[in-house]
Amino acid sequence: MQERIKVIYIGPTGRSGTTLLDLLLNNHKEIQSLGELMFLDKWLSQDLLCSCGKKISSCSFWNKIFENLPEKTNFRLDYNDPPNKISKILNNLTLIDIIPPNKIKKIQNNYYRLLKTVKDLTKCKFIVDSSKLFSRLKIYIKSDLFEIYFIHLVRDGMAVTHSCSIPRIKPSYGKNVFTPRVNPLRTAFR
């Protein structure tokens, strides 16, 4: 029987204070946050900035994690086999339902190895994933490898809509890349 990893999963939508909550939780000595883990492949492939301010290839935390992983692992959660492109919203809600079970098991095992390595190296009891995607949450929940603590963070809808309409700096890209403005109707739907 494998040890179940305790994962605090923050959801459900961005611009609701999720980053602030993530940072606050990370200050607890028994909690290690990994941020929005859904972007791990992007961080690695584009060598983006870690929250420590260094490129991920130069970050001592991530280097230590990857040096201690049992094997090189692909962390992508998207699925490109269907002939038609699926919209992001539909993809986020139904991803686990369209991926074959053997691929879901592989994804679960890959993330288990990653989170177990983080847990062993940091000696923390809880790992935070603030990805906010329901498909990722379903992948965690449908596995006996994880013990999930879900935080459904709620913020006033008007405040979220207003926040989404203002471009913000994307810290992982440096100072010159901003989030796009999001249509209020799209924000309301989300």
ChimeraX attribute file (.defattr): number of C-alpha atoms within 10 A of each C-alpha:
attribute: neighborCount
match mode: 1-to-1
recipient: residues
	/A:1	5
	/A:2	8
	/A:3	11
	/A:4	14
	/A:5	19
	/A:6	20
	/A:7	22
	/A:8	22
	/A:9	23
	/A:10	25
	/A:11	21
	/A:12	19
	/A:13	20
	/A:14	19
	/A:15	15
	/A:16	20
	/A:17	14
	/A:18	24
	/A:19	15
	/A:20	11
	/A:21	14
	/A:22	21
	/A:23	15
	/A:24	12
	/A:25	18
	/A:26	18
	/A:27	11
	/A:28	12
	/A:29	12
	/A:30	14
	/A:31	21
	/A:32	25
	/A:33	22
	/A:34	20
	/A:35	21
	/A:36	18
	/A:37	18
	/A:38	19
	/A:39	13
	/A:40	17
	/A:41	15
	/A:42	13
	/A:43	18
	/A:44	15
	/A:45	10
	/A:46	13
	/A:47	16
	/A:48	19
	/A:49	20
	/A:50	19
	/A:51	13
	/A:52	11
	/A:53	13
	/A:54	14
	/A:55	20
	/A:56	22
	/A:57	17
	/A:58	13
	/A:59	15
	/A:60	12
	/A:61	15
	/A:62	17
	/A:63	12
	/A:64	13
	/A:65	18
	/A:66	15
	/A:67	11
	/A:68	16
	/A:69	16
	/A:70	10
	/A:71	11
	/A:72	10
	/A:73	15
	/A:74	12
	/A:75	19
	/A:76	13
	/A:77	19
	/A:78	13
	/A:79	15
	/A:80	10
	/A:81	9
	/A:82	9
	/A:83	6
	/A:84	7
	/A:85	10
	/A:86	14
	/A:87	8
	/A:88	10
	/A:89	12
	/A:90	10
	/A:91	18
	/A:92	16
	/A:93	14
	/A:94	15
	/A:95	22
	/A:96	22
	/A:97	13
	/A:98	12
	/A:99	17
	/A:100	10
	/A:101	11
	/A:102	9
	/A:103	13
	/A:104	20
	/A:105	15
	/A:106	13
	/A:107	19
	/A:108	23
	/A:109	15
	/A:110	19
	/A:111	20
	/A:112	20
	/A:113	17
	/A:114	19
	/A:115	24
	/A:116	20
	/A:117	19
	/A:118	24
	/A:119	20
	/A:120	12
	/A:121	13
	/A:122	16
	/A:123	13
	/A:124	16
	/A:125	14
	/A:126	24
	/A:127	25
	/A:128	25
	/A:129	23
	/A:130	26
	/A:131	22
	/A:132	22
	/A:133	21
	/A:134	18
	/A:135	20
	/A:136	21
	/A:137	19
	/A:138	15
	/A:139	19
	/A:140	21
	/A:141	15
	/A:142	13
	/A:143	15
	/A:144	13
	/A:145	19
	/A:146	21
	/A:147	16
	/A:148	18
	/A:149	14
	/A:150	16
	/A:151	15
	/A:152	12
	/A:153	15
	/A:154	14
	/A:155	13
	/A:156	8
	/A:157	12
	/A:158	12
	/A:159	12
	/A:160	19
	/A:161	20
	/A:162	15
	/A:163	18
	/A:164	21
	/A:165	16
	/A:166	13
	/A:167	13
	/A:168	14
	/A:169	14
	/A:170	14
	/A:171	15
	/A:172	18
	/A:173	16
	/A:174	13
	/A:175	10
	/A:176	8
	/A:177	13
	/A:178	14
	/A:179	12
	/A:180	13
	/A:181	13
	/A:182	15
	/A:183	12
	/A:184	16
	/A:185	9
	/A:186	10
	/A:187	17
	/A:188	11
	/A:189	7
	/A:190	11
